[in-house]
Amino acid sequence: MQINVGRFDRALRLVAGFALMMVIFFVPGPAKWWGFVGILPFLSGALGWCPLYLPLGISTARATA
């Protein structure tokens, strides 16, 4: 796995993923299960790797020479 997520993108994913995961604790009823969707952006931000970027050929990480 090569890092393909840049610093700003990673920070945004971590914050958005965490916010979505908080839905689990603060939203009543079956809608709280949507909070588990937050695991995906949180993990991709923590790892710095997005599997969707691979087939699309996208990388927001800086190129190291």
PDB file of N, CA, C and O in Angstrom, chain B, residues numbered from 101:
ATOM      1  N   MET B 101       0.832  -1.176   0.000  1.00  0.00           N
ATOM      2  CA  MET B 101       0.000   0.000   0.000  1.00  0.00           C
ATOM      3  C   MET B 101       0.881   1.244   0.000  1.00  0.00           C
ATOM      4  O   MET B 101       1.685   1.454   0.908  1.00  0.00           O
ATOM      5  N   GLN B 102       0.718   2.041  -1.007  1.00  0.00           N
ATOM      6  CA  GLN B 102       1.447   3.297  -1.090  1.00  0.00           C
ATOM      7  C   GLN B 102       0.510   4.419  -0.661  1.00  0.00           C
ATOM      8  O   GLN B 102      -0.657   4.442  -1.053  1.00  0.00           O
ATOM      9  N   ILE B 103       1.011   5.337   0.134  1.00  0.00           N
ATOM     10  CA  ILE B 103       0.183   6.451   0.608  1.00  0.00           C
ATOM     11  C   ILE B 103      -0.283   7.281  -0.578  1.00  0.00           C
ATOM     12  O   ILE B 103       0.533   7.746  -1.374  1.00  0.00           O
ATOM     13  N   ASN B 104      -1.595   7.468  -0.696  1.00  0.00           N
ATOM     14  CA  ASN B 104      -2.144   8.256  -1.792  1.00  0.00           C
ATOM     15  C   ASN B 104      -3.105   9.340  -1.287  1.00  0.00           C
ATOM     16  O   ASN B 104      -3.851   9.926  -2.073  1.00  0.00           O
ATOM     17  N   VAL B 105      -3.085   9.602   0.021  1.00  0.00           N
ATOM     18  CA  VAL B 105      -3.950  10.622   0.616  1.00  0.00           C
ATOM     19  C   VAL B 105      -3.061  11.664   1.279  1.00  0.00           C
ATOM     20  O   VAL B 105      -2.238  11.340   2.135  1.00  0.00           O
ATOM     21  N   GLY B 106      -3.234  12.908   0.879  1.00  0.00           N
ATOM     22  CA  GLY B 106      -2.416  14.002   1.404  1.00  0.00           C
ATOM     23  C   GLY B 106      -2.818  14.430   2.803  1.00  0.00           C
ATOM     24  O   GLY B 106      -3.791  13.928   3.365  1.00  0.00           O
ATOM     25  N   ARG B 107      -2.051  15.372   3.364  1.00  0.00           N
ATOM     26  CA  ARG B 107      -2.253  15.807   4.754  1.00  0.00           C
ATOM     27  C   ARG B 107      -3.621  16.432   4.984  1.00  0.00           C
ATOM     28  O   ARG B 107      -4.315  16.074   5.936  1.00  0.00           O
ATOM     29  N   PHE B 108      -4.015  17.367   4.117  1.00  0.00           N
ATOM     30  CA  PHE B 108      -5.311  18.017   4.289  1.00  0.00           C
ATOM     31  C   PHE B 108      -6.443  17.010   4.116  1.00  0.00           C
ATOM     32  O   PHE B 108      -7.401  17.003   4.889  1.00  0.00           O
ATOM     33  N   ASP B 109      -6.327  16.168   3.108  1.00  0.00           N
ATOM     34  CA  ASP B 109      -7.325  15.136   2.840  1.00  0.00           C
ATOM     35  C   ASP B 109      -7.436  14.167   4.023  1.00  0.00           C
ATOM     36  O   ASP B 109      -8.536  13.766   4.405  1.00  0.00           O
ATOM     37  N   ARG B 110      -6.293  13.800   4.594  1.00  0.00           N
ATOM     38  CA  ARG B 110      -6.290  12.896   5.746  1.00  0.00           C
ATOM     39  C   ARG B 110      -6.997  13.527   6.937  1.00  0.00           C
ATOM     40  O   ARG B 110      -7.819  12.887   7.592  1.00  0.00           O
ATOM     41  N   ALA B 111      -6.671  14.787   7.214  1.00  0.00           N
ATOM     42  CA  ALA B 111      -7.291  15.478   8.351  1.00  0.00           C
ATOM     43  C   ALA B 111      -8.796  15.589   8.161  1.00  0.00           C
ATOM     44  O   ALA B 111      -9.566  15.381   9.098  1.00  0.00           O
ATOM     45  N   LEU B 112      -9.203  15.914   6.956  1.00  0.00           N
ATOM     46  CA  LEU B 112     -10.630  16.033   6.661  1.00  0.00           C
ATOM     47  C   LEU B 112     -11.335  14.687   6.838  1.00  0.00           C
ATOM     48  O   LEU B 112     -12.431  14.633   7.395  1.00  0.00           O
ATOM     49  N   ARG B 113     -10.722  13.616   6.374  1.00  0.00           N
ATOM     50  CA  ARG B 113     -11.294  12.278   6.514  1.00  0.00           C
ATOM     51  C   ARG B 113     -11.392  11.855   7.978  1.00  0.00           C
ATOM     52  O   ARG B 113     -12.384  11.257   8.393  1.00  0.00           O
ATOM     53  N   LEU B 114     -10.362  12.166   8.752  1.00  0.00           N
ATOM     54  CA  LEU B 114     -10.388  11.810  10.172  1.00  0.00           C
ATOM     55  C   LEU B 114     -11.508  12.532  10.910  1.00  0.00           C
ATOM     56  O   LEU B 114     -12.239  11.922  11.691  1.00  0.00           O
ATOM     57  N   VAL B 115     -11.640  13.827  10.663  1.00  0.00           N
ATOM     58  CA  VAL B 115     -12.680  14.615  11.336  1.00  0.00           C
ATOM     59  C   VAL B 115     -14.072  14.175  10.885  1.00  0.00           C
ATOM     60  O   VAL B 115     -14.963  13.988  11.714  1.00  0.00           O
ATOM     61  N   ALA B 116     -14.261  14.010   9.582  1.00  0.00           N
ATOM     62  CA  ALA B 116     -15.569  13.600   9.070  1.00  0.00           C
ATOM     63  C   ALA B 116     -15.925  12.192   9.535  1.00  0.00           C
ATOM     64  O   ALA B 116     -17.069  11.929   9.905  1.00  0.00           O
ATOM     65  N   GLY B 117     -14.959  11.299   9.516  1.00  0.00           N
ATOM     66  CA  GLY B 117     -15.210   9.938   9.975  1.00  0.00           C
ATOM     67  C   GLY B 117     -15.568   9.893  11.445  1.00  0.00           C
ATOM     68  O   GLY B 117     -16.487   9.180  11.846  1.00  0.00           O
ATOM     69  N   PHE B 118     -14.838  10.657  12.251  1.00  0.00           N
ATOM     70  CA  PHE B 118     -15.137  10.706  13.680  1.00  0.00           C
ATOM     71  C   PHE B 118     -16.530  11.281  13.924  1.00  0.00           C
ATOM     72  O   PHE B 118     -17.284  10.761  14.747  1.00  0.00           O
ATOM     73  N   ALA B 119     -16.868  12.347  13.214  1.00  0.00           N
ATOM     74  CA  ALA B 119     -18.191  12.962  13.373  1.00  0.00           C
ATOM     75  C   ALA B 119     -19.295  11.984  12.985  1.00  0.00           C
ATOM     76  O   ALA B 119     -20.315  11.897  13.669  1.00  0.00           O
ATOM     77  N   LEU B 120     -19.101  11.255  11.906  1.00  0.00           N
ATOM     78  CA  LEU B 120     -20.097  10.267  11.508  1.00  0.00           C
ATOM     79  C   LEU B 120     -20.214   9.139  12.528  1.00  0.00           C
ATOM     80  O   LEU B 120     -21.315   8.656  12.793  1.00  0.00           O
ATOM     81  N   MET B 121     -19.104   8.721  13.093  1.00  0.00           N
ATOM     82  CA  MET B 121     -19.155   7.659  14.093  1.00  0.00           C
ATOM     83  C   MET B 121     -19.874   8.112  15.366  1.00  0.00           C
ATOM     84  O   MET B 121     -20.451   7.287  16.075  1.00  0.00           O
ATOM     85  N   MET B 122     -19.845   9.392  15.657  1.00  0.00           N
ATOM     86  CA  MET B 122     -20.551   9.899  16.831  1.00  0.00           C
ATOM     87  C   MET B 122     -22.066   9.797  16.673  1.00  0.00           C
ATOM     88  O   MET B 122     -22.799   9.837  17.662  1.00  0.00           O
ATOM     89  N   VAL B 123     -22.531   9.669  15.447  1.00  0.00           N
ATOM     90  CA  VAL B 123     -23.961   9.495  15.191  1.00  0.00           C
ATOM     91  C   VAL B 123     -24.472   8.253  15.915  1.00  0.00           C
ATOM     92  O   VAL B 123     -25.625   8.208  16.344  1.00  0.00           O
ATOM     93  N   ILE B 124     -23.622   7.259  16.048  1.00  0.00           N
ATOM     94  CA  ILE B 124     -23.999   6.010  16.719  1.00  0.00           C
ATOM     95  C   ILE B 124     -24.475   6.283  18.143  1.00  0.00           C
ATOM     96  O   ILE B 124     -25.412   5.644  18.620  1.00  0.00           O
ATOM     97  N   PHE B 125     -23.833   7.226  18.818  1.00  0.00           N
ATOM     98  CA  PHE B 125     -24.126   7.483  20.213  1.00  0.00           C
ATOM     99  C   PHE B 125     -25.212   8.541  20.448  1.00  0.00           C
ATOM    100  O   PHE B 125     -25.845   8.553  21.504  1.00  0.00           O
ATOM    101  N   PHE B 126     -25.427   9.418  19.480  1.00  0.00           N
ATOM    102  CA  PHE B 126     -26.310  10.548  19.728  1.00  0.00           C
ATOM    103  C   PHE B 126     -27.614  10.537  18.934  1.00  0.00           C
ATOM    104  O   PHE B 126     -28.490  11.363  19.191  1.00  0.00           O
ATOM    105  N   VAL B 127     -27.764   9.625  17.978  1.00  0.00           N
ATOM    106  CA  VAL B 127     -28.995   9.576  17.184  1.00  0.00           C
ATOM    107  C   VAL B 127     -29.764   8.319  17.575  1.00  0.00           C
ATOM    108  O   VAL B 127     -29.228   7.214  17.488  1.00  0.00           O
ATOM    109  N   PRO B 128     -31.008   8.476  18.001  1.00  0.00           N
ATOM    110  CA  PRO B 128     -31.783   7.301  18.396  1.00  0.00           C
ATOM    111  C   PRO B 128     -32.376   6.568  17.193  1.00  0.00           C
ATOM    112  O   PRO B 128     -32.477   7.118  16.097  1.00  0.00           O
ATOM    113  N   GLY B 129     -32.756   5.342  17.421  1.00  0.00           N
ATOM    114  CA  GLY B 129     -33.449   4.566  16.394  1.00  0.00           C
ATOM    115  C   GLY B 129     -32.518   3.952  15.367  1.00  0.00           C
ATOM    116  O   GLY B 129     -31.300   3.923  15.546  1.00  0.00           O
ATOM    117  N   PRO B 130     -33.108   3.464  14.294  1.00  0.00           N
ATOM    118  CA  PRO B 130     -32.319   2.764  13.276  1.00  0.00           C
ATOM    119  C   PRO B 130     -31.372   3.674  12.488  1.00  0.00           C
ATOM    120  O   PRO B 130     -30.457   3.177  11.830  1.00  0.00           O
ATOM    121  N   ALA B 131     -31.566   4.974  12.538  1.00  0.00           N
ATOM    122  CA  ALA B 131     -30.686   5.897  11.810  1.00  0.00           C
ATOM    123  C   ALA B 131     -29.272   5.892  12.381  1.00  0.00           C
ATOM    124  O   ALA B 131     -28.327   6.294  11.702  1.00  0.00           O
ATOM    125  N   LYS B 132     -29.121   5.439  13.629  1.00  0.00           N
ATOM    126  CA  LYS B 132     -27.792   5.434  14.237  1.00  0.00           C
ATOM    127  C   LYS B 132     -26.838   4.488  13.529  1.00  0.00           C
ATOM    128  O   LYS B 132     -25.623   4.649  13.640  1.00  0.00           O
ATOM    129  N   TRP B 133     -27.348   3.523  12.818  1.00  0.00           N
ATOM    130  CA  TRP B 133     -26.489   2.572  12.117  1.00  0.00           C
ATOM    131  C   TRP B 133     -25.724   3.227  10.974  1.00  0.00           C
ATOM    132  O   TRP B 133     -24.720   2.686  10.509  1.00  0.00           O
ATOM    133  N   TRP B 134     -26.185   4.376  10.521  1.00  0.00           N
ATOM    134  CA  TRP B 134     -25.451   5.111   9.496  1.00  0.00           C
ATOM    135  C   TRP B 134     -24.121   5.607  10.050  1.00  0.00           C
ATOM    136  O   TRP B 134     -23.222   5.946   9.280  1.00  0.00           O
ATOM    137  N   GLY B 135     -23.986   5.653  11.330  1.00  0.00           N
ATOM    138  CA  GLY B 135     -22.730   6.067  11.944  1.00  0.00           C
ATOM    139  C   GLY B 135     -21.582   5.127  11.628  1.00  0.00           C
ATOM    140  O   GLY B 135     -20.420   5.532  11.645  1.00  0.00           O
ATOM    141  N   PHE B 136     -21.902   3.875  11.340  1.00  0.00           N
ATOM    142  CA  PHE B 136     -20.850   2.921  10.994  1.00  0.00           C
ATOM    143  C   PHE B 136     -20.208   3.242   9.647  1.00  0.00           C
ATOM    144  O   PHE B 136     -19.115   2.757   9.356  1.00  0.00           O
ATOM    145  N   VAL B 137     -20.858   4.036   8.839  1.00  0.00           N
ATOM    146  CA  VAL B 137     -20.275   4.485   7.573  1.00  0.00           C
ATOM    147  C   VAL B 137     -19.031   5.328   7.857  1.00  0.00           C
ATOM    148  O   VAL B 137     -18.123   5.386   7.028  1.00  0.00           O
ATOM    149  N   GLY B 138     -18.981   5.971   9.002  1.00  0.00           N
ATOM    150  CA  GLY B 138     -17.844   6.804   9.379  1.00  0.00           C
ATOM    151  C   GLY B 138     -16.551   6.034   9.563  1.00  0.00           C
ATOM    152  O   GLY B 138     -15.473   6.630   9.564  1.00  0.00           O
ATOM    153  N   ILE B 139     -16.637   4.722   9.719  1.00  0.00           N
ATOM    154  CA  ILE B 139     -15.433   3.909   9.876  1.00  0.00           C
ATOM    155  C   ILE B 139     -14.576   3.977   8.619  1.00  0.00           C
ATOM    156  O   ILE B 139     -13.349   4.002   8.712  1.00  0.00           O
ATOM    157  N   LEU B 140     -15.198   4.008   7.456  1.00  0.00           N
ATOM    158  CA  LEU B 140     -14.455   4.011   6.191  1.00  0.00           C
ATOM    159  C   LEU B 140     -13.589   5.255   6.004  1.00  0.00           C
ATOM    160  O   LEU B 140     -12.389   5.117   5.767  1.00  0.00           O
ATOM    161  N   PRO B 141     -14.148   6.464   6.102  1.00  0.00           N
ATOM    162  CA  PRO B 141     -13.271   7.631   5.950  1.00  0.00           C
ATOM    163  C   PRO B 141     -12.261   7.754   7.091  1.00  0.00           C
ATOM    164  O   PRO B 141     -11.147   8.233   6.882  1.00  0.00           O
ATOM    165  N   PHE B 142     -12.643   7.324   8.296  1.00  0.00           N
ATOM    166  CA  PHE B 142     -11.704   7.397   9.413  1.00  0.00           C
ATOM    167  C   PHE B 142     -10.497   6.496   9.173  1.00  0.00           C
ATOM    168  O   PHE B 142      -9.358   6.914   9.385  1.00  0.00           O
ATOM    169  N   LEU B 143     -10.738   5.273   8.735  1.00  0.00           N
ATOM    170  CA  LEU B 143      -9.635   4.351   8.464  1.00  0.00           C
ATOM    171  C   LEU B 143      -8.765   4.810   7.299  1.00  0.00           C
ATOM    172  O   LEU B 143      -7.539   4.708   7.362  1.00  0.00           O
ATOM    173  N   SER B 144      -9.387   5.313   6.240  1.00  0.00           N
ATOM    174  CA  SER B 144      -8.580   5.774   5.105  1.00  0.00           C
ATOM    175  C   SER B 144      -7.751   6.997   5.489  1.00  0.00           C
ATOM    176  O   SER B 144      -6.651   7.182   4.968  1.00  0.00           O
ATOM    177  N   GLY B 145      -8.259   7.831   6.387  1.00  0.00           N
ATOM    178  CA  GLY B 145      -7.483   8.963   6.872  1.00  0.00           C
ATOM    179  C   GLY B 145      -6.365   8.523   7.799  1.00  0.00           C
ATOM    180  O   GLY B 145      -5.262   9.068   7.747  1.00  0.00           O
ATOM    181  N   ALA B 146      -6.638   7.547   8.641  1.00  0.00           N
ATOM    182  CA  ALA B 146      -5.621   7.054   9.571  1.00  0.00           C
ATOM    183  C   ALA B 146      -4.499   6.317   8.837  1.00  0.00           C
ATOM    184  O   ALA B 146      -3.327   6.450   9.190  1.00  0.00           O
ATOM    185  N   LEU B 147      -4.860   5.548   7.827  1.00  0.00           N
ATOM    186  CA  LEU B 147      -3.866   4.783   7.078  1.00  0.00           C
ATOM    187  C   LEU B 147      -3.186   5.599   5.983  1.00  0.00           C
ATOM    188  O   LEU B 147      -2.072   5.279   5.570  1.00  0.00           O
ATOM    189  N   GLY B 148      -3.856   6.658   5.510  1.00  0.00           N
ATOM    190  CA  GLY B 148      -3.298   7.464   4.423  1.00  0.00           C
ATOM    191  C   GLY B 148      -3.434   6.805   3.068  1.00  0.00           C
ATOM    192  O   GLY B 148      -2.726   7.155   2.124  1.00  0.00           O
ATOM    193  N   TRP B 149      -4.330   5.865   2.973  1.00  0.00           N
ATOM    194  CA  TRP B 149      -4.522   5.108   1.739  1.00  0.00           C
ATOM    195  C   TRP B 149      -6.006   4.968   1.449  1.00  0.00           C
ATOM    196  O   TRP B 149      -6.778   4.553   2.314  1.00  0.00           O
ATOM    197  N   CYS B 150      -6.404   5.315   0.233  1.00  0.00           N
ATOM    198  CA  CYS B 150      -7.801   5.215  -0.177  1.00  0.00           C
ATOM    199  C   CYS B 150      -7.896   4.212  -1.325  1.00  0.00           C
ATOM    200  O   CYS B 150      -7.306   4.433  -2.383  1.00  0.00           O
ATOM    201  N   PRO B 151      -8.628   3.117  -1.135  1.00  0.00           N
ATOM    202  CA  PRO B 151      -8.731   2.119  -2.190  1.00  0.00           C
ATOM    203  C   PRO B 151      -9.453   2.633  -3.438  1.00  0.00           C
ATOM    204  O   PRO B 151      -9.204   2.136  -4.536  1.00  0.00           O
ATOM    205  N   LEU B 152     -10.326   3.601  -3.289  1.00  0.00           N
ATOM    206  CA  LEU B 152     -11.040   4.154  -4.440  1.00  0.00           C
ATOM    207  C   LEU B 152     -10.127   4.987  -5.327  1.00  0.00           C
ATOM    208  O   LEU B 152     -10.365   5.102  -6.529  1.00  0.00           O
ATOM    209  N   TYR B 153      -9.089   5.567  -4.746  1.00  0.00           N
ATOM    210  CA  TYR B 153      -8.148   6.371  -5.519  1.00  0.00           C
ATOM    211  C   TYR B 153      -7.320   5.537  -6.499  1.00  0.00           C
ATOM    212  O   TYR B 153      -6.895   6.045  -7.536  1.00  0.00           O
ATOM    213  N   LEU B 154      -7.090   4.263  -6.177  1.00  0.00           N
ATOM    214  CA  LEU B 154      -6.259   3.413  -7.040  1.00  0.00           C
ATOM    215  C   LEU B 154      -6.801   3.283  -8.462  1.00  0.00           C
ATOM    216  O   LEU B 154      -6.093   3.641  -9.403  1.00  0.00           O
ATOM    217  N   PRO B 155      -8.036   2.783  -8.664  1.00  0.00           N
ATOM    218  CA  PRO B 155      -8.511   2.640 -10.043  1.00  0.00           C
ATOM    219  C   PRO B 155      -8.727   3.974 -10.754  1.00  0.00           C
ATOM    220  O   PRO B 155      -8.702   4.038 -11.983  1.00  0.00           O
ATOM    221  N   LEU B 156      -8.937   5.034  -9.981  1.00  0.00           N
ATOM    222  CA  LEU B 156      -9.141   6.346 -10.580  1.00  0.00           C
ATOM    223  C   LEU B 156      -7.822   7.063 -10.868  1.00  0.00           C
ATOM    224  O   LEU B 156      -7.803   8.078 -11.566  1.00  0.00           O
ATOM    225  N   GLY B 157      -6.738   6.543 -10.338  1.00  0.00           N
ATOM    226  CA  GLY B 157      -5.426   7.148 -10.568  1.00  0.00           C
ATOM    227  C   GLY B 157      -5.237   8.477  -9.864  1.00  0.00           C
ATOM    228  O   GLY B 157      -4.497   9.334 -10.347  1.00  0.00           O
ATOM    229  N   ILE B 158      -5.888   8.659  -8.741  1.00  0.00           N
ATOM    230  CA  ILE B 158      -5.827   9.911  -7.994  1.00  0.00           C
ATOM    231  C   ILE B 158      -4.857   9.777  -6.829  1.00  0.00           C
ATOM    232  O   ILE B 158      -4.791   8.724  -6.194  1.00  0.00           O
ATOM    233  N   SER B 159      -4.119  10.816  -6.548  1.00  0.00           N
ATOM    234  CA  SER B 159      -3.280  10.879  -5.377  1.00  0.00           C
ATOM    235  C   SER B 159      -3.211  12.332  -4.911  1.00  0.00           C
ATOM    236  O   SER B 159      -2.829  13.216  -5.677  1.00  0.00           O
ATOM    237  N   THR B 160      -3.581  12.574  -3.661  1.00  0.00           N
ATOM    238  CA  THR B 160      -3.497  13.919  -3.115  1.00  0.00           C
ATOM    239  C   THR B 160      -2.243  14.079  -2.264  1.00  0.00           C
ATOM    240  O   THR B 160      -1.997  15.148  -1.707  1.00  0.00           O
ATOM    241  N   ALA B 161      -1.448  13.012  -2.164  1.00  0.00           N
ATOM    242  CA  ALA B 161      -0.195  13.062  -1.415  1.00  0.00           C
ATOM    243  C   ALA B 161       0.885  13.731  -2.267  1.00  0.00           C
ATOM    244  O   ALA B 161       0.874  13.636  -3.494  1.00  0.00           O
ATOM    245  N   ARG B 162       1.789  14.390  -1.611  1.00  0.00           N
ATOM    246  CA  ARG B 162       2.898  15.022  -2.314  1.00  0.00           C
ATOM    247  C   ARG B 162       3.834  13.943  -2.853  1.00  0.00           C
ATOM    248  O   ARG B 162       4.065  12.924  -2.201  1.00  0.00           O
ATOM    249  N   ALA B 163       4.355  14.173  -4.020  1.00  0.00           N
ATOM    250  CA  ALA B 163       5.308  13.243  -4.620  1.00  0.00           C
ATOM    251  C   ALA B 163       6.665  13.440  -3.952  1.00  0.00           C
ATOM    252  O   ALA B 163       7.128  14.571  -3.803  1.00  0.00           O
ATOM    253  N   THR B 164       7.292  12.356  -3.555  1.00  0.00           N
ATOM    254  CA  THR B 164       8.621  12.449  -2.968  1.00  0.00           C
ATOM    255  C   THR B 164       9.651  12.050  -4.014  1.00  0.00           C
ATOM    256  O   THR B 164       9.523  11.023  -4.680  1.00  0.00           O
ATOM    257  N   ALA B 165      10.655  12.871  -4.140  1.00  0.00           N
ATOM    258  CA  ALA B 165      11.660  12.615  -5.179  1.00  0.00           C
ATOM    259  C   ALA B 165      12.859  11.935  -4.650  1.00  0.00           C
ATOM    260  O   ALA B 165      13.792  11.653  -5.402  1.00  0.00           O
TER     261      ALA B 165
END
